[in-house]
Amino acid sequence: MAELEAVAPFLDLISFLSSLLQKVAAANDLTPNLHHTQKISAFHGLTRPSISIHCYLQRIFKYANCSPSCFIVAFIYLDRFSQSQPSSPINSLNVHRLLITSVMVAAKFMDDMYYNNAYYAKVGGICRAEMNLLEVDFLFGLKFQLNVTPNAFHSYCSFLHKEMWFHSPPHWDRPLTLHEEESTNCLSIFGV
C-alpha cells in the first residue's frame, strides 16, 4: 500500500506532463504559418499515433523503470530541444518519438542502471534501428548538452508544481521534490 502511495504523485506528474504536451502539440498543429516553415525530422511520423500522449507516457513510466527524476529531466531536454530546433516544434506527428527518446536519454544520463535501446524501442513501439537514429538526432539537437544543474532542475520542478497546483489544487499540497537539482529560463515552449 505504501508503494502505491509513493507512486501516486508521479502518476499525477505523468498526467500533467502528458496534458501539457498535448496542449503544446495541439497548438502547434493549429498554427498556420508553422506548417510552411516546419522542417520534417526523423521524429516525424506519417500519421498521428493511435495511442494518446497520456497512455504513451504511462506506458513509458510503467515499463522504463527509470527514476522519477528522469521524467523531469526528459521534460527539460524537450524544452531545450525545442529551443535549439525552432523549425521542428513539438506537434502530434513527432511528440511520441520525442518522448521515448528524451526519457531514454535522461535515463542513460541520470540513472546507474537502465535498459538498452532495443528495450526502449519495444516500449515505444518502434524498431531498434529507428531508436538508435532518434537518439543520435536528439543528442545532436541538444548539442550534447545533457547536464542539468540543480538550480535548473529545481526551477522546472517549481514550475511544474505551481502549474499542477493551479490546475488541480486538491491533489498538490506539497512541493514536487524528486531531487534538489536545476534554474534557467528555458520554459519557453511551455508558456513561461
Biotite code that builds the C-alpha atoms (Angstrom):
import biotite.structure as struc

atoms = struc.array([
    struc.Atom([0.000, 0.000, 0.000], chain_id="A", res_id=1, res_name="MET", atom_name="CA", element="C"),
    struc.Atom([2.821, 2.408, 0.864], chain_id="A", res_id=2, res_name="ALA", atom_name="CA", element="C"),
    struc.Atom([4.365, 1.627, -2.525], chain_id="A", res_id=3, res_name="GLU", atom_name="CA", element="C"),
    struc.Atom([1.164, 2.762, -4.286], chain_id="A", res_id=4, res_name="LEU", atom_name="CA", element="C"),
    struc.Atom([1.106, 5.956, -2.230], chain_id="A", res_id=5, res_name="GLU", atom_name="CA", element="C"),
    struc.Atom([4.701, 6.689, -3.256], chain_id="A", res_id=6, res_name="ALA", atom_name="CA", element="C"),
    struc.Atom([3.808, 6.228, -6.941], chain_id="A", res_id=7, res_name="VAL", atom_name="CA", element="C"),
    struc.Atom([0.654, 8.378, -6.838], chain_id="A", res_id=8, res_name="ALA", atom_name="CA", element="C"),
    struc.Atom([2.404, 11.791, -7.055], chain_id="A", res_id=9, res_name="PRO", atom_name="CA", element="C"),
    struc.Atom([4.396, 10.571, -10.052], chain_id="A", res_id=10, res_name="PHE", atom_name="CA", element="C"),
    struc.Atom([1.251, 9.339, -11.790], chain_id="A", res_id=11, res_name="LEU", atom_name="CA", element="C"),
    struc.Atom([-0.165, 12.825, -11.267], chain_id="A", res_id=12, res_name="ASP", atom_name="CA", element="C"),
    struc.Atom([3.060, 14.234, -12.724], chain_id="A", res_id=13, res_name="LEU", atom_name="CA", element="C"),
    struc.Atom([2.766, 11.897, -15.732], chain_id="A", res_id=14, res_name="ILE", atom_name="CA", element="C"),
    struc.Atom([-0.843, 13.001, -16.251], chain_id="A", res_id=15, res_name="SER", atom_name="CA", element="C"),
    struc.Atom([0.104, 16.645, -16.030], chain_id="A", res_id=16, res_name="PHE", atom_name="CA", element="C"),
    struc.Atom([3.113, 16.326, -18.357], chain_id="A", res_id=17, res_name="LEU", atom_name="CA", element="C"),
    struc.Atom([1.017, 14.483, -20.924], chain_id="A", res_id=18, res_name="SER", atom_name="CA", element="C"),
    struc.Atom([-1.686, 17.150, -20.704], chain_id="A", res_id=19, res_name="SER", atom_name="CA", element="C"),
    struc.Atom([0.901, 19.901, -21.125], chain_id="A", res_id=20, res_name="LEU", atom_name="CA", element="C"),
    struc.Atom([2.498, 18.179, -24.126], chain_id="A", res_id=21, res_name="LEU", atom_name="CA", element="C"),
    struc.Atom([-0.941, 17.561, -25.645], chain_id="A", res_id=22, res_name="GLN", atom_name="CA", element="C"),
    struc.Atom([-1.708, 21.283, -25.425], chain_id="A", res_id=23, res_name="LYS", atom_name="CA", element="C"),
    struc.Atom([1.657, 22.228, -26.971], chain_id="A", res_id=24, res_name="VAL", atom_name="CA", element="C"),
    struc.Atom([1.230, 19.692, -29.791], chain_id="A", res_id=25, res_name="ALA", atom_name="CA", element="C"),
    struc.Atom([-2.352, 20.774, -30.482], chain_id="A", res_id=26, res_name="ALA", atom_name="CA", element="C"),
    struc.Atom([-1.391, 24.459, -30.517], chain_id="A", res_id=27, res_name="ALA", atom_name="CA", element="C"),
    struc.Atom([1.483, 23.790, -32.923], chain_id="A", res_id=28, res_name="ASN", atom_name="CA", element="C"),
    struc.Atom([-0.793, 21.656, -35.131], chain_id="A", res_id=29, res_name="ASP", atom_name="CA", element="C"),
    struc.Atom([-3.146, 24.636, -35.463], chain_id="A", res_id=30, res_name="LEU", atom_name="CA", element="C"),
    struc.Atom([-0.528, 27.308, -36.150], chain_id="A", res_id=31, res_name="THR", atom_name="CA", element="C"),
    struc.Atom([-0.897, 28.019, -39.893], chain_id="A", res_id=32, res_name="PRO", atom_name="CA", element="C"),
    struc.Atom([2.483, 29.711, -40.519], chain_id="A", res_id=33, res_name="ASN", atom_name="CA", element="C"),
    struc.Atom([4.280, 26.890, -38.761], chain_id="A", res_id=34, res_name="LEU", atom_name="CA", element="C"),
    struc.Atom([3.432, 24.341, -41.452], chain_id="A", res_id=35, res_name="HIS", atom_name="CA", element="C"),
    struc.Atom([5.280, 26.288, -44.161], chain_id="A", res_id=36, res_name="HIS", atom_name="CA", element="C"),
    struc.Atom([8.482, 26.772, -42.156], chain_id="A", res_id=37, res_name="THR", atom_name="CA", element="C"),
    struc.Atom([8.442, 23.442, -40.344], chain_id="A", res_id=38, res_name="GLN", atom_name="CA", element="C"),
    struc.Atom([11.313, 21.068, -41.019], chain_id="A", res_id=39, res_name="LYS", atom_name="CA", element="C"),
    struc.Atom([10.468, 17.388, -41.271], chain_id="A", res_id=40, res_name="ILE", atom_name="CA", element="C"),
    struc.Atom([12.785, 15.462, -38.957], chain_id="A", res_id=41, res_name="SER", atom_name="CA", element="C"),
    struc.Atom([13.458, 11.860, -38.041], chain_id="A", res_id=42, res_name="ALA", atom_name="CA", element="C"),
    struc.Atom([10.930, 12.305, -35.236], chain_id="A", res_id=43, res_name="PHE", atom_name="CA", element="C"),
    struc.Atom([8.004, 12.943, -37.579], chain_id="A", res_id=44, res_name="HIS", atom_name="CA", element="C"),
    struc.Atom([5.590, 10.139, -38.293], chain_id="A", res_id=45, res_name="GLY", atom_name="CA", element="C"),
    struc.Atom([3.440, 9.981, -41.405], chain_id="A", res_id=46, res_name="LEU", atom_name="CA", element="C"),
    struc.Atom([0.282, 9.919, -39.294], chain_id="A", res_id=47, res_name="THR", atom_name="CA", element="C"),
    struc.Atom([-0.674, 10.611, -35.711], chain_id="A", res_id=48, res_name="ARG", atom_name="CA", element="C"),
    struc.Atom([-0.167, 7.553, -33.498], chain_id="A", res_id=49, res_name="PRO", atom_name="CA", element="C"),
    struc.Atom([-3.398, 5.947, -32.313], chain_id="A", res_id=50, res_name="SER", atom_name="CA", element="C"),
    struc.Atom([-2.190, 5.911, -28.690], chain_id="A", res_id=51, res_name="ILE", atom_name="CA", element="C"),
    struc.Atom([-2.788, 9.118, -26.747], chain_id="A", res_id=52, res_name="SER", atom_name="CA", element="C"),
    struc.Atom([0.124, 11.052, -25.300], chain_id="A", res_id=53, res_name="ILE", atom_name="CA", element="C"),
    struc.Atom([-1.209, 10.245, -21.831], chain_id="A", res_id=54, res_name="HIS", atom_name="CA", element="C"),
    struc.Atom([-1.363, 6.474, -22.440], chain_id="A", res_id=55, res_name="CYS", atom_name="CA", element="C"),
    struc.Atom([2.033, 6.540, -24.140], chain_id="A", res_id=56, res_name="TYR", atom_name="CA", element="C"),
    struc.Atom([3.684, 8.354, -21.237], chain_id="A", res_id=57, res_name="LEU", atom_name="CA", element="C"),
    struc.Atom([2.011, 5.997, -18.763], chain_id="A", res_id=58, res_name="GLN", atom_name="CA", element="C"),
    struc.Atom([3.375, 3.066, -20.779], chain_id="A", res_id=59, res_name="ARG", atom_name="CA", element="C"),
    struc.Atom([6.877, 4.547, -20.658], chain_id="A", res_id=60, res_name="ILE", atom_name="CA", element="C"),
    struc.Atom([6.526, 5.134, -16.908], chain_id="A", res_id=61, res_name="PHE", atom_name="CA", element="C"),
    struc.Atom([5.329, 1.557, -16.348], chain_id="A", res_id=62, res_name="LYS", atom_name="CA", element="C"),
    struc.Atom([7.986, -0.239, -18.391], chain_id="A", res_id=63, res_name="TYR", atom_name="CA", element="C"),
    struc.Atom([11.061, 2.011, -18.404], chain_id="A", res_id=64, res_name="ALA", atom_name="CA", element="C"),
    struc.Atom([11.626, 1.607, -14.659], chain_id="A", res_id=65, res_name="ASN", atom_name="CA", element="C"),
    struc.Atom([13.700, 4.765, -14.609], chain_id="A", res_id=66, res_name="CYS", atom_name="CA", element="C"),
    struc.Atom([13.879, 7.100, -11.655], chain_id="A", res_id=67, res_name="SER", atom_name="CA", element="C"),
    struc.Atom([11.099, 9.690, -11.398], chain_id="A", res_id=68, res_name="PRO", atom_name="CA", element="C"),
    struc.Atom([13.653, 12.484, -11.830], chain_id="A", res_id=69, res_name="SER", atom_name="CA", element="C"),
    struc.Atom([14.223, 11.189, -15.381], chain_id="A", res_id=70, res_name="CYS", atom_name="CA", element="C"),
    struc.Atom([10.782, 12.455, -16.356], chain_id="A", res_id=71, res_name="PHE", atom_name="CA", element="C"),
    struc.Atom([11.646, 15.960, -15.158], chain_id="A", res_id=72, res_name="ILE", atom_name="CA", element="C"),
    struc.Atom([14.989, 15.798, -16.967], chain_id="A", res_id=73, res_name="VAL", atom_name="CA", element="C"),
    struc.Atom([13.241, 14.471, -20.100], chain_id="A", res_id=74, res_name="ALA", atom_name="CA", element="C"),
    struc.Atom([10.879, 17.460, -19.878], chain_id="A", res_id=75, res_name="PHE", atom_name="CA", element="C"),
    struc.Atom([13.910, 19.777, -19.631], chain_id="A", res_id=76, res_name="ILE", atom_name="CA", element="C"),
    struc.Atom([15.505, 18.061, -22.630], chain_id="A", res_id=77, res_name="TYR", atom_name="CA", element="C"),
    struc.Atom([12.305, 18.519, -24.659], chain_id="A", res_id=78, res_name="LEU", atom_name="CA", element="C"),
    struc.Atom([12.315, 22.204, -23.818], chain_id="A", res_id=79, res_name="ASP", atom_name="CA", element="C"),
    struc.Atom([15.982, 22.551, -24.785], chain_id="A", res_id=80, res_name="ARG", atom_name="CA", element="C"),
    struc.Atom([15.445, 20.575, -27.984], chain_id="A", res_id=81, res_name="PHE", atom_name="CA", element="C"),
    struc.Atom([12.519, 22.810, -28.972], chain_id="A", res_id=82, res_name="SER", atom_name="CA", element="C"),
    struc.Atom([14.581, 25.924, -28.364], chain_id="A", res_id=83, res_name="GLN", atom_name="CA", element="C"),
    struc.Atom([17.563, 24.679, -30.353], chain_id="A", res_id=84, res_name="SER", atom_name="CA", element="C"),
    struc.Atom([15.354, 23.320, -33.171], chain_id="A", res_id=85, res_name="GLN", atom_name="CA", element="C"),
    struc.Atom([12.718, 26.034, -33.704], chain_id="A", res_id=86, res_name="PRO", atom_name="CA", element="C"),
    struc.Atom([11.904, 24.720, -37.182], chain_id="A", res_id=87, res_name="SER", atom_name="CA", element="C"),
    struc.Atom([10.855, 21.380, -35.605], chain_id="A", res_id=88, res_name="SER", atom_name="CA", element="C"),
    struc.Atom([8.296, 22.295, -32.926], chain_id="A", res_id=89, res_name="PRO", atom_name="CA", element="C"),
    struc.Atom([6.549, 19.621, -30.897], chain_id="A", res_id=90, res_name="ILE", atom_name="CA", element="C"),
    struc.Atom([3.389, 18.516, -32.685], chain_id="A", res_id=91, res_name="ASN", atom_name="CA", element="C"),
    struc.Atom([1.132, 15.479, -32.903], chain_id="A", res_id=92, res_name="SER", atom_name="CA", element="C"),
    struc.Atom([3.357, 13.851, -35.541], chain_id="A", res_id=93, res_name="LEU", atom_name="CA", element="C"),
    struc.Atom([6.579, 13.934, -33.503], chain_id="A", res_id=94, res_name="ASN", atom_name="CA", element="C"),
    struc.Atom([5.665, 14.127, -29.804], chain_id="A", res_id=95, res_name="VAL", atom_name="CA", element="C"),
    struc.Atom([5.626, 10.358, -29.200], chain_id="A", res_id=96, res_name="HIS", atom_name="CA", element="C"),
    struc.Atom([9.065, 9.764, -30.681], chain_id="A", res_id=97, res_name="ARG", atom_name="CA", element="C"),
    struc.Atom([10.441, 12.808, -28.877], chain_id="A", res_id=98, res_name="LEU", atom_name="CA", element="C"),
    struc.Atom([9.032, 11.482, -25.594], chain_id="A", res_id=99, res_name="LEU", atom_name="CA", element="C"),
    struc.Atom([10.504, 7.990, -25.779], chain_id="A", res_id=100, res_name="ILE", atom_name="CA", element="C"),
    struc.Atom([13.840, 9.410, -26.903], chain_id="A", res_id=101, res_name="THR", atom_name="CA", element="C"),
    struc.Atom([14.006, 12.086, -24.216], chain_id="A", res_id=102, res_name="SER", atom_name="CA", element="C"),
    struc.Atom([13.144, 9.619, -21.448], chain_id="A", res_id=103, res_name="VAL", atom_name="CA", element="C"),
    struc.Atom([15.702, 7.102, -22.739], chain_id="A", res_id=104, res_name="MET", atom_name="CA", element="C"),
    struc.Atom([18.459, 9.729, -22.939], chain_id="A", res_id=105, res_name="VAL", atom_name="CA", element="C"),
    struc.Atom([17.531, 11.051, -19.477], chain_id="A", res_id=106, res_name="ALA", atom_name="CA", element="C"),
    struc.Atom([17.633, 7.539, -18.006], chain_id="A", res_id=107, res_name="ALA", atom_name="CA", element="C"),
    struc.Atom([21.029, 6.854, -19.547], chain_id="A", res_id=108, res_name="LYS", atom_name="CA", element="C"),
    struc.Atom([22.398, 10.130, -18.220], chain_id="A", res_id=109, res_name="PHE", atom_name="CA", element="C"),
    struc.Atom([20.750, 10.108, -14.781], chain_id="A", res_id=110, res_name="MET", atom_name="CA", element="C"),
    struc.Atom([20.387, 6.509, -13.662], chain_id="A", res_id=111, res_name="ASP", atom_name="CA", element="C"),
    struc.Atom([23.039, 3.979, -12.748], chain_id="A", res_id=112, res_name="ASP", atom_name="CA", element="C"),
    struc.Atom([21.033, 1.165, -14.313], chain_id="A", res_id=113, res_name="MET", atom_name="CA", element="C"),
    struc.Atom([18.939, 1.472, -17.466], chain_id="A", res_id=114, res_name="TYR", atom_name="CA", element="C"),
    struc.Atom([17.683, -0.645, -20.342], chain_id="A", res_id=115, res_name="TYR", atom_name="CA", element="C"),
    struc.Atom([19.271, -0.810, -23.780], chain_id="A", res_id=116, res_name="ASN", atom_name="CA", element="C"),
    struc.Atom([17.928, 0.887, -26.910], chain_id="A", res_id=117, res_name="ASN", atom_name="CA", element="C"),
    struc.Atom([16.183, -2.295, -28.119], chain_id="A", res_id=118, res_name="ALA", atom_name="CA", element="C"),
    struc.Atom([14.117, -2.367, -24.928], chain_id="A", res_id=119, res_name="TYR", atom_name="CA", element="C"),
    struc.Atom([13.143, 1.317, -25.195], chain_id="A", res_id=120, res_name="TYR", atom_name="CA", element="C"),
    struc.Atom([12.282, 0.750, -28.854], chain_id="A", res_id=121, res_name="ALA", atom_name="CA", element="C"),
    struc.Atom([9.920, -2.045, -27.846], chain_id="A", res_id=122, res_name="LYS", atom_name="CA", element="C"),
    struc.Atom([8.339, 0.112, -25.133], chain_id="A", res_id=123, res_name="VAL", atom_name="CA", element="C"),
    struc.Atom([7.951, 2.954, -27.649], chain_id="A", res_id=124, res_name="GLY", atom_name="CA", element="C"),
    struc.Atom([6.564, 0.788, -30.439], chain_id="A", res_id=125, res_name="GLY", atom_name="CA", element="C"),
    struc.Atom([9.394, 1.438, -32.888], chain_id="A", res_id=126, res_name="ILE", atom_name="CA", element="C"),
    struc.Atom([12.280, -0.670, -34.197], chain_id="A", res_id=127, res_name="CYS", atom_name="CA", element="C"),
    struc.Atom([15.746, -0.664, -32.648], chain_id="A", res_id=128, res_name="ARG", atom_name="CA", element="C"),
    struc.Atom([17.355, 0.921, -35.721], chain_id="A", res_id=129, res_name="ALA", atom_name="CA", element="C"),
    struc.Atom([14.904, 3.835, -35.545], chain_id="A", res_id=130, res_name="GLU", atom_name="CA", element="C"),
    struc.Atom([15.513, 4.217, -31.806], chain_id="A", res_id=131, res_name="MET", atom_name="CA", element="C"),
    struc.Atom([19.257, 4.409, -32.446], chain_id="A", res_id=132, res_name="ASN", atom_name="CA", element="C"),
    struc.Atom([18.734, 7.057, -35.136], chain_id="A", res_id=133, res_name="LEU", atom_name="CA", element="C"),
    struc.Atom([16.397, 9.086, -32.926], chain_id="A", res_id=134, res_name="LEU", atom_name="CA", element="C"),
    struc.Atom([18.885, 9.014, -30.062], chain_id="A", res_id=135, res_name="GLU", atom_name="CA", element="C"),
    struc.Atom([21.698, 10.362, -32.248], chain_id="A", res_id=136, res_name="VAL", atom_name="CA", element="C"),
    struc.Atom([19.432, 13.013, -33.785], chain_id="A", res_id=137, res_name="ASP", atom_name="CA", element="C"),
    struc.Atom([18.207, 14.044, -30.331], chain_id="A", res_id=138, res_name="PHE", atom_name="CA", element="C"),
    struc.Atom([21.733, 14.310, -28.927], chain_id="A", res_id=139, res_name="LEU", atom_name="CA", element="C"),
    struc.Atom([22.840, 16.490, -31.832], chain_id="A", res_id=140, res_name="PHE", atom_name="CA", element="C"),
    struc.Atom([19.660, 18.563, -31.431], chain_id="A", res_id=141, res_name="GLY", atom_name="CA", element="C"),
    struc.Atom([20.631, 19.129, -27.788], chain_id="A", res_id=142, res_name="LEU", atom_name="CA", element="C"),
    struc.Atom([24.207, 19.844, -28.873], chain_id="A", res_id=143, res_name="LYS", atom_name="CA", element="C"),
    struc.Atom([25.143, 17.111, -26.376], chain_id="A", res_id=144, res_name="PHE", atom_name="CA", element="C"),
    struc.Atom([24.246, 19.476, -23.506], chain_id="A", res_id=145, res_name="GLN", atom_name="CA", element="C"),
    struc.Atom([22.817, 16.851, -21.159], chain_id="A", res_id=146, res_name="LEU", atom_name="CA", element="C"),
    struc.Atom([23.860, 18.243, -17.803], chain_id="A", res_id=147, res_name="ASN", atom_name="CA", element="C"),
    struc.Atom([21.023, 19.739, -15.779], chain_id="A", res_id=148, res_name="VAL", atom_name="CA", element="C"),
    struc.Atom([22.168, 21.941, -12.922], chain_id="A", res_id=149, res_name="THR", atom_name="CA", element="C"),
    struc.Atom([20.481, 21.650, -9.528], chain_id="A", res_id=150, res_name="PRO", atom_name="CA", element="C"),
    struc.Atom([19.081, 25.184, -9.910], chain_id="A", res_id=151, res_name="ASN", atom_name="CA", element="C"),
    struc.Atom([17.516, 24.440, -13.305], chain_id="A", res_id=152, res_name="ALA", atom_name="CA", element="C"),
    struc.Atom([16.063, 21.150, -12.035], chain_id="A", res_id=153, res_name="PHE", atom_name="CA", element="C"),
    struc.Atom([14.550, 22.959, -9.059], chain_id="A", res_id=154, res_name="HIS", atom_name="CA", element="C"),
    struc.Atom([13.125, 25.696, -11.315], chain_id="A", res_id=155, res_name="SER", atom_name="CA", element="C"),
    struc.Atom([11.411, 23.154, -13.536], chain_id="A", res_id=156, res_name="TYR", atom_name="CA", element="C"),
    struc.Atom([10.084, 21.265, -10.510], chain_id="A", res_id=157, res_name="CYS", atom_name="CA", element="C"),
    struc.Atom([8.760, 24.523, -9.077], chain_id="A", res_id=158, res_name="SER", atom_name="CA", element="C"),
    struc.Atom([7.146, 25.437, -12.384], chain_id="A", res_id=159, res_name="PHE", atom_name="CA", element="C"),
    struc.Atom([5.512, 22.013, -12.694], chain_id="A", res_id=160, res_name="LEU", atom_name="CA", element="C"),
    struc.Atom([4.359, 22.048, -9.080], chain_id="A", res_id=161, res_name="HIS", atom_name="CA", element="C"),
    struc.Atom([2.869, 25.522, -9.475], chain_id="A", res_id=162, res_name="LYS", atom_name="CA", element="C"),
    struc.Atom([1.095, 24.575, -12.694], chain_id="A", res_id=163, res_name="GLU", atom_name="CA", element="C"),
    struc.Atom([-0.147, 21.287, -11.286], chain_id="A", res_id=164, res_name="MET", atom_name="CA", element="C"),
    struc.Atom([-1.443, 23.004, -8.182], chain_id="A", res_id=165, res_name="TRP", atom_name="CA", element="C"),
    struc.Atom([-3.107, 25.710, -10.267], chain_id="A", res_id=166, res_name="PHE", atom_name="CA", element="C"),
    struc.Atom([-4.877, 23.149, -12.458], chain_id="A", res_id=167, res_name="HIS", atom_name="CA", element="C"),
    struc.Atom([-5.812, 20.698, -9.684], chain_id="A", res_id=168, res_name="SER", atom_name="CA", element="C"),
    struc.Atom([-5.374, 22.214, -6.176], chain_id="A", res_id=169, res_name="PRO", atom_name="CA", element="C"),
    struc.Atom([-6.828, 19.330, -4.137], chain_id="A", res_id=170, res_name="PRO", atom_name="CA", element="C"),
    struc.Atom([-4.079, 16.876, -5.135], chain_id="A", res_id=171, res_name="HIS", atom_name="CA", element="C"),
    struc.Atom([-0.993, 19.050, -4.615], chain_id="A", res_id=172, res_name="TRP", atom_name="CA", element="C"),
    struc.Atom([-0.398, 20.409, -1.159], chain_id="A", res_id=173, res_name="ASP", atom_name="CA", element="C"),
    struc.Atom([3.372, 19.870, -1.027], chain_id="A", res_id=174, res_name="ARG", atom_name="CA", element="C"),
    struc.Atom([6.236, 20.759, -3.371], chain_id="A", res_id=175, res_name="PRO", atom_name="CA", element="C"),
    struc.Atom([7.396, 18.371, -6.044], chain_id="A", res_id=176, res_name="LEU", atom_name="CA", element="C"),
    struc.Atom([10.834, 17.279, -4.891], chain_id="A", res_id=177, res_name="THR", atom_name="CA", element="C"),
    struc.Atom([12.428, 14.437, -6.766], chain_id="A", res_id=178, res_name="LEU", atom_name="CA", element="C"),
    struc.Atom([15.999, 15.606, -6.256], chain_id="A", res_id=179, res_name="HIS", atom_name="CA", element="C"),
    struc.Atom([17.012, 19.089, -5.317], chain_id="A", res_id=180, res_name="GLU", atom_name="CA", element="C"),
    struc.Atom([18.523, 19.902, -8.671], chain_id="A", res_id=181, res_name="GLU", atom_name="CA", element="C"),
    struc.Atom([18.427, 22.889, -11.905], chain_id="A", res_id=182, res_name="GLU", atom_name="CA", element="C"),
    struc.Atom([17.405, 27.097, -12.835], chain_id="A", res_id=183, res_name="SER", atom_name="CA", element="C"),
    struc.Atom([17.121, 28.547, -16.149], chain_id="A", res_id=184, res_name="THR", atom_name="CA", element="C"),
    struc.Atom([14.539, 30.436, -18.049], chain_id="A", res_id=185, res_name="ASN", atom_name="CA", element="C"),
    struc.Atom([14.169, 27.570, -20.537], chain_id="A", res_id=186, res_name="CYS", atom_name="CA", element="C"),
    struc.Atom([10.443, 27.103, -20.111], chain_id="A", res_id=187, res_name="LEU", atom_name="CA", element="C"),
    struc.Atom([9.666, 28.828, -23.398], chain_id="A", res_id=188, res_name="SER", atom_name="CA", element="C"),
    struc.Atom([7.618, 26.172, -25.167], chain_id="A", res_id=189, res_name="ILE", atom_name="CA", element="C"),
    struc.Atom([5.557, 25.590, -22.073], chain_id="A", res_id=190, res_name="PHE", atom_name="CA", element="C"),
    struc.Atom([4.346, 29.138, -21.698], chain_id="A", res_id=191, res_name="GLY", atom_name="CA", element="C"),
    struc.Atom([6.759, 30.581, -19.144], chain_id="A", res_id=192, res_name="VAL", atom_name="CA", element="C"),
])
